[in-house]
Amino acid sequence: MIELKHRKPYWRHTKLQMALTLVPPLLLCLGLPLIAERLMRGRFLGFPLGYFLCAHGILVLVFLFVAWFVGRQDTIDHWHGAHEDL
C-alpha cells in the first residue's frame, strides 16, 4: 500500500503516463482519415494503402502503445512502491 504523502506524486506520474499513451493514437485516428484520399493511390498487399493503414495499422499501433503503457506503468509502480508482488 502506498503511503498517503506519496499518493499525489504517484497519481501525477500515472496521469502523465496515461496522457502520453492516449494522445498519439487519438491523433492518428483523427488525422489518418483526413489524408486517406491521398493514401488510396498506393497499394500494399493488394489493398489500397489508406484502407490498409486505417484497418490494420491503427490497431497494431494501439496495441503497441498499450503494451508500452503496461511496462511503463509497472516501472512507475515499482518506483513509487505501489507494485504487487505475485
Backbone as CSV, one residue per row, in Angstrom:
resi,resn,N_x,N_y,N_z,CA_x,CA_y,CA_z,C_x,C_y,C_z
1,MET,0.850,-1.184,0.000,0.000,0.000,0.000,0.884,1.232,0.000
2,ILE,0.524,2.170,-0.800,1.301,3.399,-0.929,0.910,4.366,0.199
3,GLU,1.902,5.039,0.754,1.642,5.972,1.847,0.908,7.206,1.334
4,LEU,0.183,7.846,2.217,-0.653,8.988,1.858,0.158,10.126,1.239
5,LYS,1.336,10.411,1.773,2.131,11.530,1.265,2.731,11.247,-0.113
6,HIS,2.784,9.977,-0.514,3.341,9.613,-1.817,2.262,9.413,-2.887
7,ARG,1.008,9.531,-2.522,-0.064,9.283,-3.488,-0.156,10.368,-4.550
8,LYS,0.008,11.633,-4.156,-0.130,12.728,-5.122,0.936,12.643,-6.222
9,PRO,2.227,12.464,-5.902,3.215,12.310,-6.982,2.967,11.058,-7.827
10,TYR,2.510,9.996,-7.189,2.225,8.761,-7.921,1.122,8.984,-8.954
11,TRP,0.029,9.610,-8.533,-1.078,9.830,-9.464,-0.728,10.864,-10.519
12,ARG,0.078,11.848,-10.193,0.536,12.819,-11.195,1.360,12.106,-12.264
13,HIS,2.242,11.232,-11.831,3.080,10.464,-12.742,2.220,9.522,-13.590
14,THR,1.233,8.889,-12.979,0.354,7.967,-13.695,-0.520,8.696,-14.713
15,LYS,-1.049,9.861,-14.340,-1.879,10.624,-15.286,-1.063,11.117,-16.475
16,LEU,0.162,11.543,-16.237,1.028,11.958,-17.328,1.311,10.782,-18.262
17,GLN,1.566,9.632,-17.686,1.807,8.430,-18.484,0.575,8.075,-19.313
18,MET,-0.615,8.202,-18.734,-1.841,7.899,-19.453,-2.045,8.870,-20.623
19,ALA,-1.767,10.142,-20.403,-1.909,11.127,-21.479,-0.925,10.847,-22.604
20,LEU,0.312,10.497,-22.254,1.308,10.177,-23.273,0.944,8.919,-24.050
21,THR,0.145,8.060,-23.468,-0.279,6.839,-24.147,-1.517,7.062,-25.000
22,LEU,-2.429,7.907,-24.583,-3.687,8.078,-25.306,-3.630,9.106,-26.430
23,VAL,-2.823,10.134,-26.299,-2.821,11.217,-27.284,-2.331,10.775,-28.673
24,PRO,-1.206,10.068,-28.816,-0.772,9.694,-30.175,-1.778,8.823,-30.945
25,PRO,-2.354,7.761,-30.349,-3.354,7.003,-31.115,-4.593,7.837,-31.441
26,LEU,-4.979,8.726,-30.545,-6.131,9.580,-30.814,-5.851,10.502,-31.994
27,LEU,-4.679,11.114,-32.012,-4.307,11.966,-33.144,-4.230,11.161,-34.436
28,LEU,-3.743,9.944,-34.344,-3.667,9.081,-35.515,-5.057,8.720,-36.026
29,CYS,-5.955,8.390,-35.117,-7.330,8.044,-35.516,-8.059,9.236,-36.116
30,LEU,-7.756,10.435,-35.664,-8.393,11.627,-36.210,-7.707,12.123,-37.483
31,GLY,-6.404,11.965,-37.566,-5.660,12.515,-38.682,-5.563,11.623,-39.904
32,LEU,-5.506,10.317,-39.701,-5.345,9.409,-40.831,-6.513,9.470,-41.819
33,PRO,-7.764,9.514,-41.366,-8.850,9.647,-42.346,-8.793,10.951,-43.150
34,LEU,-8.180,11.985,-42.607,-8.071,13.240,-43.341,-7.137,13.137,-44.547
35,ILE,-6.145,12.250,-44.460,-5.219,12.083,-45.586,-5.436,10.761,-46.312
36,ALA,-6.505,10.046,-45.985,-6.743,8.732,-46.583,-6.936,8.815,-48.088
37,GLU,-7.513,9.883,-48.577,-7.736,10.019,-50.023,-6.407,9.994,-50.779
38,ARG,-5.408,10.680,-50.262,-4.082,10.678,-50.895,-3.414,9.312,-50.771
39,LEU,-3.699,8.613,-49.664,-3.082,7.306,-49.456,-3.713,6.219,-50.337
40,MET,-4.912,6.455,-50.843,-5.595,5.446,-51.658,-4.885,5.207,-52.989
41,ARG,-4.006,6.103,-53.398,-3.281,5.931,-54.661,-2.293,4.777,-54.586
42,GLY,-1.702,4.580,-53.399,-0.737,3.497,-53.228,-1.420,2.192,-52.872
43,ARG,-0.701,1.093,-53.052,-1.252,-0.221,-52.714,-0.255,-0.968,-51.830
44,PHE,-0.807,-1.781,-50.917,0.006,-2.609,-50.036,-0.691,-3.947,-49.884
45,LEU,-0.034,-5.021,-50.287,-0.595,-6.373,-50.261,-1.913,-6.461,-51.033
46,GLY,-2.024,-5.696,-52.080,-3.222,-5.714,-52.909,-4.354,-4.827,-52.423
47,PHE,-4.205,-4.213,-51.268,-5.235,-3.326,-50.726,-4.799,-1.876,-50.931
48,PRO,-5.763,-0.966,-51.081,-5.376,0.453,-51.090,-4.694,0.811,-49.771
49,LEU,-3.644,1.591,-49.852,-2.829,1.904,-48.672,-3.637,2.588,-47.575
50,GLY,-4.541,3.485,-47.940,-5.364,4.165,-46.935,-6.233,3.195,-46.158
51,TYR,-6.844,2.243,-46.876,-7.668,1.231,-46.206,-6.813,0.370,-45.286
52,PHE,-5.668,-0.066,-45.798,-4.808,-0.947,-45.016,-4.348,-0.277,-43.731
53,LEU,-3.926,0.996,-43.826,-3.467,1.704,-42.626,-4.601,1.935,-41.636
54,CYS,-5.775,2.289,-42.139,-6.906,2.520,-41.227,-7.369,1.225,-40.569
55,ALA,-7.388,0.143,-41.326,-7.918,-1.111,-40.795,-6.914,-1.868,-39.936
56,HIS,-5.649,-1.870,-40.321,-4.672,-2.699,-39.624,-3.616,-1.896,-38.876
57,GLY,-3.146,-0.839,-39.491,-2.058,-0.068,-38.895,-2.418,0.566,-37.575
58,ILE,-3.617,1.123,-37.493,-4.042,1.761,-36.243,-4.159,0.729,-35.122
59,LEU,-4.699,-0.443,-35.440,-4.830,-1.487,-34.409,-3.465,-1.933,-33.889
60,VAL,-2.521,-2.107,-34.785,-1.179,-2.524,-34.369,-0.538,-1.443,-33.506
61,LEU,-0.653,-0.183,-33.920,-0.061,0.898,-33.136,-0.718,1.056,-31.769
62,VAL,-2.029,0.915,-31.701,-2.709,0.999,-30.408,-2.257,-0.142,-29.496
63,PHE,-2.130,-1.340,-30.056,-1.644,-2.479,-29.272,-0.234,-2.206,-28.746
64,LEU,0.635,-1.651,-29.585,1.991,-1.342,-29.149,2.006,-0.268,-28.065
65,PHE,1.145,0.742,-28.190,1.063,1.781,-27.160,0.560,1.207,-25.834
66,VAL,-0.405,0.300,-25.890,-0.920,-0.314,-24.659,0.164,-1.174,-24.007
67,ALA,0.890,-1.952,-24.805,1.974,-2.765,-24.255,3.052,-1.879,-23.636
68,TRP,3.377,-0.766,-24.293,4.354,0.177,-23.751,3.847,0.773,-22.439
69,PHE,2.540,1.109,-22.394,1.962,1.679,-21.186,2.052,0.700,-20.010
70,VAL,1.751,-0.558,-20.253,1.779,-1.558,-19.175,3.188,-1.680,-18.604
71,GLY,4.173,-1.761,-19.465,5.553,-1.855,-18.986,5.986,-0.603,-18.246
72,ARG,5.617,0.539,-18.779,5.983,1.809,-18.148,5.260,2.003,-16.813
73,GLN,3.982,1.607,-16.763,3.225,1.739,-15.516,3.785,0.811,-14.450
74,ASP,4.252,-0.356,-14.856,4.887,-1.262,-13.900,6.140,-0.619,-13.310
75,THR,6.903,0.071,-14.146,8.089,0.790,-13.667,7.701,1.901,-12.695
76,ILE,6.641,2.644,-13.019,6.157,3.711,-12.139,5.708,3.126,-10.804
77,ASP,4.994,2.007,-10.855,4.538,1.359,-9.618,5.709,0.944,-8.740
78,HIS,6.740,0.369,-9.334,7.915,-0.024,-8.547,8.629,1.192,-7.982
79,TRP,8.719,2.245,-8.770,9.397,3.468,-8.325,8.724,4.076,-7.099
80,HIS,7.376,4.053,-7.094,6.624,4.675,-6.001,6.236,3.669,-4.897
81,GLY,6.630,2.433,-5.051,6.327,1.436,-4.032,4.881,0.959,-4.030
82,ALA,4.237,0.990,-5.183,2.830,0.581,-5.270,2.669,-0.713,-6.062
83,HIS,3.770,-1.441,-6.285,3.681,-2.650,-7.090,3.113,-3.815,-6.288
84,GLU,2.645,-4.803,-7.034,2.102,-6.007,-6.404,3.086,-7.137,-6.641
85,ASP,3.427,-7.835,-5.611,4.296,-8.997,-5.747,3.433,-10.220,-5.971
86,LEU,3.596,-10.845,-7.125,2.801,-12.045,-7.434,3.653,-13.272,-7.330
